[in-house]
Amino acid sequence: MRVFVADHPLITHKLTVLRNAKTPQPTFRLLIEELMTLLAYEATREVRVEPHEIETPVAPTTGVRLSEPLPLIVPILRAGLGMLEGMVKLVPTAEVGFLGMARDEETLQPTTYAERLPDSLAGRQCFVLDPMLATGGSLAAAIRFLFDRGADDVTAICVLGTPEGVEAIREAAGDREVTLVLGALDEGLNEQAYIVPGLGDAGDRLYGTVDH
């Protein structure tokens, strides 16, 4: 597994504003989108392309275009939706699927409660979006789900991660092609499994608290 932790002053600056508990929800949403575009730039360095001949106003030339099958972007519901627009802006021709992951309160294991994906992902590069890599349980389950569907290359993009989460993804990846892109690698988890220093609950800060 390849791990890339962003090292760019703009990313660090935007993360600082995101972490601030006083940052209002509209600003938080906008910054998540902007951060995602910056992280997507790094995450797509190995995106598959093929030669493509075109005519410029001056002369013919050969460039590249995304190879078929097109890459698949998979936000994990619900917080991953906040990252989707920033990724689609960078790769507008990519296709989009969805995965809903939740923890079973009896087994404490992540389960899939919703999915909208092609029946076969054979030959696909998949980009999974999940803002917070805490214990890594949900993201690891999502990665295994995509490989079980036939994906042969998965890149996970997270705003923040922890050493515990990275190890969980490393274990889930095994010897398969997995890349993990992080905006920052934080210290670890507290007793409630929140990332420290983190930024709180990304889903709540994006969309508000939903009463059950």
Residue pairs with C-beta under 8 A, 6 or more apart in sequence:
1 169
1 170
1 173
1 178
1 179
1 180
2 178
2 179
2 180
3 166
3 179
3 180
3 182
4 42
4 43
4 179
4 180
4 181
4 182
5 161
5 182
5 183
5 184
5 185
6 38
6 39
6 42
6 181
6 182
6 183
6 184
8 38
10 38
11 35
11 38
11 39
11 183
11 184
12 184
14 31
14 34
14 35
14 38
15 35
15 159
15 160
15 183
15 184
15 199
17 23
17 27
17 31
18 28
18 31
18 32
18 35
18 159
18 199
19 197
19 198
19 199
21 200
23 31
25 205
25 206
25 208
28 205
28 206
29 82
29 206
32 82
32 83
32 86
32 131
32 159
32 202
32 206
33 82
33 83
33 85
33 86
33 89
34 86
35 86
35 159
35 183
36 83
36 84
36 85
36 86
36 87
36 129
36 157
36 159
37 86
37 87
37 89
37 90
39 157
39 159
39 181
39 183
40 86
40 87
40 90
40 91
40 127
40 157
41 90
42 181
43 127
43 155
43 157
43 179
43 181
44 71
44 90
44 91
44 127
44 155
46 153
46 155
46 179
47 66
47 71
47 91
47 125
48 66
48 67
48 71
48 125
49 64
49 65
49 66
49 67
50 64
50 65
50 66
50 67
51 62
51 63
51 64
52 62
52 63
52 64
52 65
53 60
53 61
53 62
53 63
54 60
54 61
54 62
54 63
55 61
66 91
66 93
66 94
69 123
69 124
70 93
70 94
70 95
71 91
71 94
71 95
71 124
71 125
71 126
71 127
72 94
72 95
72 96
72 97
72 117
72 118
72 121
72 124
72 125
72 126
72 127
72 151
73 84
73 87
73 88
73 91
73 94
73 95
73 96
73 97
73 126
73 127
73 129
74 80
74 96
74 97
74 98
74 99
74 117
74 126
74 127
74 128
74 129
74 142
74 146
75 81
75 83
75 84
75 96
75 98
75 99
75 128
75 129
75 130
76 99
76 100
76 101
76 128
76 129
76 130
76 138
76 139
76 142
77 98
77 99
77 100
77 101
77 114
78 100
78 203
78 206
78 207
79 130
79 131
79 132
79 202
79 203
79 206
80 128
80 129
80 130
80 131
81 206
82 131
82 202
82 206
82 207
83 129
83 130
83 131
83 157
83 159
84 96
84 129
87 94
87 127
87 129
87 157
88 94
88 96
91 127
94 127
97 115
97 116
97 117
97 118
98 114
98 115
98 116
98 117
99 112
99 114
99 115
99 117
99 128
99 142
99 145
100 112
100 113
100 114
100 115
101 110
101 111
101 112
101 113
101 138
101 141
101 142
102 110
102 111
102 113
102 138
103 109
103 110
103 111
103 137
103 138
104 110
104 111
109 137
109 141
110 137
110 138
110 140
110 141
111 141
112 141
112 145
115 145
117 146
117 149
118 124
118 149
119 149
120 149
120 150
121 146
121 149
121 150
121 151
122 150
122 151
122 152
123 150
123 152
124 150
124 151
124 152
124 153
125 151
125 152
125 153
125 154
125 155
126 146
126 151
126 153
126 154
126 155
127 154
127 155
127 156
127 157
128 139
128 142
128 143
128 146
128 154
128 155
128 156
128 157
129 157
130 138
130 139
130 142
130 156
130 157
130 158
131 158
131 159
131 160
131 202
132 158
132 159
132 160
132 161
132 195
132 198
132 202
133 139
133 156
133 158
133 160
133 161
133 162
133 165
133 166
133 169
133 180
133 182
134 162
134 164
134 165
134 189
134 193
134 194
134 195
135 162
135 164
135 165
135 168
135 189
135 193
136 162
136 164
136 165
136 166
136 167
136 168
136 169
136 172
137 168
139 156
139 158
139 165
139 168
139 169
140 168
140 169
140 171
140 172
141 172
142 156
143 154
143 156
143 169
143 172
143 173
143 178
144 172
146 154
147 154
147 176
152 176
152 177
153 177
154 173
154 176
154 177
154 178
154 179
155 178
155 179
155 180
155 181
156 169
156 178
156 179
156 180
156 181
157 181
158 165
158 180
158 181
158 182
158 183
159 182
159 183
159 184
159 199
159 202
160 182
160 183
160 184
160 185
160 186
160 195
160 198
160 199
161 180
161 182
161 184
161 185
161 186
161 195
162 185
162 186
162 187
162 188
162 189
162 195
163 185
163 188
164 188
164 189
166 180
166 182
166 185
169 178
169 180
172 178
186 195
186 196
186 197
186 198
187 196
187 197
188 195
188 196
189 195
189 196
190 196
194 200
194 201
199 205
